[in-house]
Amino acid sequence: MNIAAVVKDLSASQNAFYMIKEFNKLISNTDISVGAFIQRPAIPTTQTLFGYKMSSFINSYSGVLIPTSLEMTRICLKASSNTNIFLYLWDLDWLESPVHFSSAMDILRNDKVKIIARSHSHAECIENFCNKKPVGVVSNWDARQLLELINAN
């Protein structure tokens, strides 16, 4: 199984720290290949034991993509690759900065996109915003929870 996160960068942030920490755990399982696609280069917040490349290479990827924002999900949807998309909404984009409602709904309500919430309160906010229930909750990129959700969907 191929799993790749799609993030803006791997610089110092909670999102990058937990993602790297949990993906580093996953590499011990030889049945799983993990990696990441980034939009801009930056020094990783901690040592990565997996490969990562620029988001422009998503077109040649086959497997599970886990974008963490609406913008990263839009990139995944435009790619002509064989992927399953699980949007892990780390931050609720529409609470951080203004978003175009129709564009956000096109992404969130897309049948190809399965939404994962960071917490139960985030799940409620997501469902209230787009009227689509997340497929589950994963706390801080927890590898076990993430694999269970991916395998169940």
Secondary structure as UniProt FT lines:
FT   STRAND          2..7
FT   HELIX           14..26
FT   TURN            27..28
FT   TURN            30..31
FT   STRAND          33..38
FT   STRAND          51..54
FT   HELIX           55..60
FT   STRAND          62..67
FT   HELIX           70..78
FT   STRAND          82..89
FT   HELIX           93..96
FT   HELIX           101..108
FT   TURN            111..112
FT   STRAND          113..117
FT   HELIX           120..130
FT   STRAND          136..137
FT   TURN            140..141
FT   HELIX           143..152
//
